[in-house]
Amino acid sequence: MAALALGFTACDDKSDLGIAQVNPQEPIVSAEGLTLSTSAAYNSLIDLQSNPTGTIDIATVASAEGFAEGTTFTLQLAVAKDESMAGAKLVNINDGKVEAEALSSAITALYNVDPTLQRPWLGIAAYANNGSQSARLGGQDFYYVKRQGDVLPVDIALDVESTYYLGGTISQKMDHSDSHAYIDPTFVALFEVSADQAAAGFEWCIVPGSVYGTTDPAQCYGPSGEKTLALGGSGTITAPGRYRLTVNMLDKTYELGMAYEVLYTPGSGNGWSQAASQQLYTADYTSYFGVTRTGAEGDAKGEFKLCATLGWDINWGLNGGVLTPGGDNIVTEPAGLYWVVANLNSLTCSLLQVQTVGIIGLNGDWNSDIVLTPNSDMLVWTGEMTATSATEFKFRFNGGWDANLGGTMDKLVMNGDNMPVSAGTYAVTLDMTQVPYTCTLTAK
């Protein structure tokens, strides 16, 4: 205590945060000769919703013993997301109180604008001051009355609810992430429109959870203008299929498109059989990618179409370069293995004949491919690679960046992330026989 009473350090040495003390929930706690008394709010509930702009009682100095004459004390409230107090936000305590707005800023920095009850870790840092010198009592890792508290943040009352339903012809709760709607205002619905429903005009709108069950269109949102939502609107779908509706209920915007897990590619290379064809994969239900065989190598021409099912009820061809329901066959010249990217929103389709597949990026080399060897139908490619140290790689076609695969080895996606690999020599297999595409590495 004598050392603490005399051994002050400079005032700017107040930054480090710490770990637990014994008996953290006592309302009156003494350490290094300083005794603090904490408030009822500190030990139960700090309600910022009811007091967003005032002050909140936190702690006061009850007594101090063994300090030099003229010593004063400074207190700070530390607020952190976990018990280690790492990344704690500090709020000054003046006359035993904190400013509610300052504490709200700290809570927002830690939890964004989520207005639900939060349980941060709280602690009080105390400093003894004498003249221009200041010392953190208990050391930089010590907090008085450290505990996991309850804080009810200010509700900024954004115009978004926690639950929405797809209404109209059907009624279906929309999917949402685990985040509060203030932080993630995006809601999603996947749904089927039958041929009969499409012929009758499939109606859709967005119903807020607060009025769920209503038949009053004035309380529901629907399309109004270019991809925007407004109260009283409604949309109509006239083509059958599986759809994905994504809405941002804070911005009041929406995206509506087809939502098939895969697209089949029946054509001249597989006997015009959906079941025997290669499939195109999607990560967003908008852009579909993959390879298809349109005929034997050397054939002058190949043809195929895109199908959403194992039948011909929902299919697309190309008319004037635009994907068109029931449109003309998609022609490739010559026949062979093609990389296909189809977008069902923009109704575009691009084709690239696959001639080589290579590994790129290994050992930091992003210029030279390790070319793989195909099997007879060019859907499985194999080779060998040696990583001299921990590195990363991905696959690309034709030695360029028009088409590449990355992500994870059990789920390769178009333009995916580089994949890490440890030092060693590996037999490599890229399998594109089914989606999602995969690769395997076998140490040699």
C-alpha positions in Angstrom: 0.0 0.0 0.0 2.9 2.3 0.8 4.3 1.7 -2.7 0.9 2.5 -4.2 0.5 5.6 -2.1 3.9 7.0 -3.2 4.7 5.3 -6.6 2.5 7.2 -9.0 2.9 7.1 -12.7 2.1 9.5 -15.4 -1.5 10.4 -16.1 -1.5 8.9 -19.6 -0.8 5.4 -18.3 -4.5 4.5 -17.8 -5.3 2.3 -20.8 -4.8 -1.4 -20.0 -7.7 -3.6 -19.0 -7.9 -6.6 -16.8 -9.3 -9.8 -15.4 -11.4 -11.0 -12.5 -11.3 -10.3 -8.8 -12.6 -12.5 -6.0 -16.3 -12.0 -4.9 -17.2 -9.7 -7.8 -20.8 -9.0 -6.9 -20.4 -7.5 -3.5 -22.0 -4.0 -3.4 -19.2 -2.6 -1.2 -15.6 -3.7 -2.1 -12.3 -2.6 -0.7 -8.8 -3.1 -2.3 -5.5 -1.3 -1.8 -7.1 0.8 0.9 -9.9 2.1 -1.3 -13.5 1.1 -0.6 -16.2 1.6 -3.3 -19.9 1.5 -2.9 -21.9 0.4 -6.0 -25.4 1.4 -6.9 -28.6 -0.7 -7.1 -28.6 -0.2 -10.9 -25.0 -1.4 -11.2 -26.0 -4.6 -9.3 -29.3 -5.3 -11.0 -30.4 -3.5 -14.2 -29.1 -0.4 -16.0 -32.1 0.8 -17.9 -31.0 3.1 -20.7 -34.4 2.9 -22.4 -36.1 4.7 -19.6 -33.3 7.2 -19.1 -31.6 7.8 -22.4 -30.2 11.3 -21.8 -29.8 11.7 -18.0 -27.3 10.2 -15.6 -27.1 6.8 -13.9 -25.7 6.0 -10.5 -22.8 3.6 -10.7 -20.3 3.9 -7.8 -18.8 6.2 -5.2 -15.8 6.1 -3.0 -16.9 5.0 0.5 -13.6 5.4 2.2 -9.8 5.6 1.5 -7.0 4.7 3.9 -3.2 4.9 3.6 -3.0 7.5 0.9 -0.9 10.6 0.9 -2.5 13.9 1.9 -4.3 15.6 -1.0 -4.9 12.3 -3.0 -8.1 12.3 -5.1 -9.7 9.5 -6.9 -10.9 9.0 -10.5 -13.3 6.2 -11.4 -14.2 4.7 -14.8 -16.8 2.2 -15.8 -15.4 -0.5 -18.1 -17.9 -2.3 -20.4 -16.8 -5.5 -22.3 -18.4 -8.4 -24.2 -16.6 -11.1 -22.2 -15.0 -11.8 -18.8 -11.5 -11.1 -20.1 -12.5 -7.5 -20.5 -10.6 -7.4 -23.8 -11.7 -4.4 -25.9 -13.5 -2.8 -23.0 -15.1 0.6 -23.5 -14.4 3.1 -20.7 -17.0 5.6 -19.5 -16.0 8.3 -17.0 -17.8 8.2 -13.6 -18.3 11.7 -12.2 -19.8 12.2 -8.7 -20.7 8.6 -8.8 -22.7 8.8 -12.0 -22.2 8.1 -15.7 -23.8 10.0 -18.6 -26.5 7.8 -20.1 -25.5 8.9 -23.6 -21.9 8.0 -23.1 -22.8 4.5 -21.8 -25.2 4.1 -24.7 -22.4 4.9 -27.1 -20.2 2.2 -25.5 -23.1 -0.4 -25.7 -23.7 0.5 -29.3 -20.0 0.1 -30.1 -20.1 -3.4 -28.6 -23.6 -4.6 -29.7 -24.5 -2.4 -32.6 -28.0 -1.0 -32.3 -29.7 -4.2 -31.0 -32.2 -2.8 -28.5 -32.7 -6.1 -26.6 -31.4 -6.8 -23.1 -27.6 -7.2 -23.2 -25.3 -8.9 -20.6 -22.0 -7.2 -20.8 -19.2 -7.6 -18.3 -18.8 -4.5 -16.1 -16.0 -3.4 -13.9 -14.7 -0.2 -12.2 -11.2 1.0 -12.8 -9.9 3.3 -10.0 -7.0 5.8 -10.1 -5.3 7.6 -7.2 -4.2 11.1 -8.2 -1.8 13.5 -6.5 -0.8 16.6 -8.4 0.2 15.6 -11.9 0.7 11.9 -11.0 -1.8 9.1 -11.3 -1.7 5.4 -10.4 -4.1 2.6 -11.4 -5.1 0.9 -8.1 -4.6 -2.8 -8.1 -2.7 -2.7 -11.4 -3.7 -2.4 -15.0 -5.6 -5.8 -14.9 -7.7 -5.1 -11.9 -11.4 -4.1 -11.7 -13.5 -3.3 -8.6 -16.8 -5.2 -8.5 -16.4 -7.0 -11.8 -19.6 -8.7 -12.8 -21.8 -9.7 -15.7 -24.5 -7.1 -15.6 -27.8 -6.4 -17.3 -28.1 -3.4 -19.6 -31.3 -2.5 -21.5 -30.1 -0.3 -24.5 -31.9 2.6 -26.0 -34.4 1.5 -28.7 -33.8 3.9 -31.7 -37.2 2.8 -33.1 -36.2 1.9 -36.6 -39.1 1.2 -39.0 -38.6 -2.6 -39.1 -40.2 -5.4 -37.2 -38.7 -8.7 -36.1 -41.1 -10.9 -38.1 -42.7 -10.8 -41.6 -44.8 -13.1 -43.6 -45.3 -13.7 -47.3 -49.0 -13.1 -47.9 -51.4 -13.1 -50.8 -52.1 -16.4 -52.6 -50.2 -18.2 -49.8 -49.2 -17.4 -46.2 -45.7 -18.3 -45.1 -43.3 -16.9 -42.5 -40.2 -15.4 -44.0 -36.7 -16.6 -43.0 -34.3 -14.3 -41.0 -30.9 -14.6 -39.5 -30.2 -14.7 -35.7 -29.3 -11.0 -35.7 -31.8 -8.3 -34.6 -33.8 -6.8 -37.4 -32.2 -3.4 -36.8 -28.8 -5.0 -37.7 -30.0 -7.4 -40.4 -33.3 -6.2 -41.9 -33.2 -8.8 -44.7 -36.0 -11.4 -44.8 -36.2 -14.3 -47.4 -38.9 -16.5 -48.7 -38.5 -19.6 -50.9 -41.8 -20.7 -52.5 -43.4 -22.7 -55.3 -45.8 -21.3 -57.9 -47.9 -24.0 -59.5 -49.0 -23.8 -63.1 -52.6 -23.3 -61.9 -51.6 -20.5 -59.5 -49.6 -18.8 -62.2 -52.5 -19.0 -64.7 -54.8 -17.4 -62.1 -52.1 -14.8 -61.2 -50.1 -15.6 -58.1 -50.5 -12.6 -55.7 -47.8 -11.7 -53.2 -47.3 -9.1 -50.5 -45.3 -8.7 -47.3 -47.3 -8.8 -44.1 -45.7 -7.3 -40.9 -45.9 -9.7 -37.9 -47.8 -7.1 -35.9 -50.7 -7.3 -38.3 -50.3 -11.0 -39.3 -53.7 -12.4 -40.4 -55.0 -9.1 -41.7 -56.8 -8.9 -45.1 -56.3 -5.2 -45.3 -53.8 -4.4 -48.1 -53.2 -1.0 -46.7 -51.3 -2.6 -43.8 -49.1 -4.8 -46.1 -46.2 -4.0 -48.4 -46.0 -4.7 -52.1 -44.0 -3.7 -55.1 -44.2 0.0 -56.0 -41.7 1.3 -58.6 -38.4 -0.3 -59.5 -37.7 -3.0 -56.9 -39.2 -0.9 -54.1 -41.9 -1.7 -51.6 -44.7 0.5 -50.3 -47.8 0.0 -48.2 -50.9 -1.0 -50.1 -48.9 -2.6 -53.0 -49.1 -6.2 -54.3 -47.3 -8.2 -56.9 -48.4 -10.8 -59.4 -46.4 -13.8 -60.7 -47.6 -15.4 -63.9 -45.0 -18.0 -64.6 -44.8 -21.3 -62.7 -41.6 -22.3 -60.8 -39.7 -22.0 -57.6 -39.0 -18.4 -56.5 -36.8 -16.6 -54.0 -38.1 -13.3 -52.6 -35.5 -11.2 -50.7 -36.7 -8.0 -49.0 -34.9 -5.3 -47.0 -37.6 -4.0 -44.7 -35.5 -1.1 -43.5 -34.8 0.2 -47.0 -38.2 -1.2 -48.3 -36.6 -2.8 -51.3 -36.9 -6.3 -52.8 -35.4 -8.8 -55.2 -37.5 -11.5 -56.8 -36.1 -14.3 -58.9 -36.2 -18.0 -59.7 -34.8 -20.3 -57.0 -33.8 -23.7 -58.3 -31.1 -25.6 -56.4 -29.6 -26.8 -59.8 -30.3 -26.4 -63.5 -30.1 -29.5 -65.7 -28.4 -29.3 -69.2 -30.1 -31.9 -71.5 -28.7 -31.9 -75.0 -26.9 -33.7 -77.8 -24.1 -34.8 -75.4 -26.4 -36.8 -73.1 -29.3 -38.0 -75.3 -31.4 -35.0 -74.3 -31.9 -36.5 -70.9 -32.1 -34.3 -67.8 -31.2 -37.1 -65.5 -28.1 -38.0 -67.5 -27.0 -34.4 -68.0 -24.5 -32.3 -66.0 -26.0 -29.8 -63.5 -25.3 -26.1 -63.0 -24.9 -25.0 -59.4 -25.8 -21.8 -57.6 -24.7 -20.0 -54.4 -27.4 -17.2 -54.7 -30.3 -18.6 -56.7 -29.5 -16.1 -59.4 -26.3 -17.0 -61.1 -25.8 -20.7 -62.0 -22.5 -22.1 -63.1 -20.9 -25.4 -64.1 -19.8 -27.6 -67.0 -21.8 -29.5 -69.5 -20.9 -31.8 -72.4 -22.6 -30.9 -75.7 -21.2 -33.8 -77.7 -18.1 -35.7 -78.5 -14.8 -33.8 -79.1 -14.5 -33.2 -82.9 -18.2 -32.9 -83.5 -18.9 -29.7 -85.5 -21.8 -28.6 -83.4 -23.5 -29.4 -80.0 -26.8 -28.2 -78.6 -28.4 -28.1 -75.1 -31.1 -26.4 -73.1 -31.5 -25.4 -69.4 -34.2 -27.1 -67.3 -35.3 -26.4 -63.8 -36.7 -29.9 -63.3 -36.3 -33.4 -64.6 -38.9 -32.7 -67.2 -39.6 -30.1 -69.9 -42.2 -28.0 -68.0 -39.7 -25.3 -67.1 -36.9 -24.8 -69.6 -34.9 -22.0 -71.2 -33.2 -21.6 -74.6 -31.5 -18.6 -76.3 -33.4 -16.3 -78.5 -31.3 -13.4 -79.8 -28.8 -14.0 -77.0 -31.5 -13.8 -74.3 -32.5 -16.7 -72.1 -36.1 -17.3 -73.0 -38.6 -19.8 -71.5 -39.1 -22.5 -74.1 -36.6 -20.8 -76.4 -34.3 -22.1 -79.1 -31.6 -24.7 -78.4 -28.3 -23.2 -77.1 -25.7 -24.0 -79.8 -22.0 -24.6 -79.2 -19.6 -24.8 -82.1 -17.7 -27.1 -81.9 -19.2 -29.7 -79.5 -17.2 -30.5 -76.3 -17.0 -29.6 -72.7 -18.3 -26.1 -71.9 -18.3 -23.9 -68.8 -21.7 -22.3 -68.6 -22.8 -19.3 -66.5 -26.5 -18.5 -66.6 -28.2 -15.6 -64.8 -32.0 -16.0 -64.4 -32.5 -12.4 -63.4 -30.6 -10.8 -66.2 -31.5 -13.7 -68.6 -27.9 -14.0 -69.8 -25.9 -17.0 -70.7 -22.1 -17.2 -71.4 -20.2 -20.2 -72.7 -16.5 -21.1 -72.6 -15.1 -24.2 -74.1 -12.9 -26.0 -71.5 -9.6 -27.1 -73.0 -7.4 -27.2 -69.9 -7.8 -27.1 -66.1 -4.9 -26.1 -63.9 -3.9 -25.4 -60.4 -2.8 -21.8 -59.8 -1.3 -19.9 -56.9 0.7 -22.7 -55.3 3.8 -21.4 -53.6 2.8 -17.9 -54.5 3.0 -18.5 -58.2 -0.1 -16.8 -59.8 1.2 -16.9 -63.3 2.0 -20.5 -64.1 -0.6 -23.3 -64.0 0.0 -26.9 -62.9 -2.0 -28.5 -65.7 -4.2 -31.5 -64.8 -5.1 -34.6 -66.8 -8.7 -35.3 -67.7 -10.6 -38.6 -67.7 -12.4 -39.7 -70.9 -15.4 -37.4 -70.4 -13.3 -34.5 -69.0 -15.4 -34.3 -65.8 -12.6 -35.6 -63.5 -9.1 -34.0 -63.6 -6.1 -35.4 -61.8 -2.5 -34.4 -61.2 0.2 -33.8 -58.6 1.4 -30.7 -56.7 4.1 -29.9 -54.2 3.7 -27.2 -51.6 7.1 -26.1 -50.3 5.5 -24.4 -47.3 2.0 -23.5 -46.1 0.4 -21.9 -49.2 -2.9 -21.6 -51.1 -4.3 -22.4 -54.5 -7.4 -22.6 -56.6 -8.4 -24.0 -60.0 -8.8 -22.1 -63.3 -9.7 -23.0 -66.9 -7.7 -22.4 -70.0 -4.9 -20.7 -68.1 -7.0 -17.5 -67.6 -9.4 -15.9 -65.2 -12.6 -16.2 -67.2 -13.5 -19.2 -65.2 -12.1 -20.3 -61.8 -13.1 -22.4 -58.8 -12.3 -21.9 -55.1 -13.9 -21.9 -51.7 -13.6 -25.1 -49.8 -12.5 -28.5 -51.0 -15.9 -30.0 -50.4 -17.8 -27.2 -52.0 -16.1 -25.4 -54.9 -17.8 -22.3 -56.2 -17.2 -19.9 -59.0 -14.7 -17.1 -58.1 -14.4 -18.7 -54.6 -11.7 -18.0 -52.1 -8.2 -19.3 -52.3 -7.8 -22.7 -50.5 -5.0 -23.2 -47.9 -2.7 -26.2 -48.0 0.2 -27.4 -45.8 3.7 -28.2 -47.1 3.9 -31.5 -48.8 3.4 -33.4 -52.1 -0.2 -34.3 -53.0 -2.1 -36.3 -55.6 -4.9 -33.9 -56.7 -8.4 -34.9 -58.0 -11.0 -32.3 -59.2 -14.4 -34.0 -59.5 -17.0 -32.2 -61.6 -19.4 -35.2 -62.0 -21.9 -33.8 -59.6 -22.6 -30.5 -57.7 -21.2 -29.1 -55.6 -17.8 -29.8 -57.2 -15.1 -31.2 -54.9 -11.4 -31.7 -54.8 -9.4 -34.2 -52.8 -5.7 -34.1 -51.8 -3.9 -37.3 -51.0 -0.5 -36.9 -49.4 2.3 -38.8 -51.1 
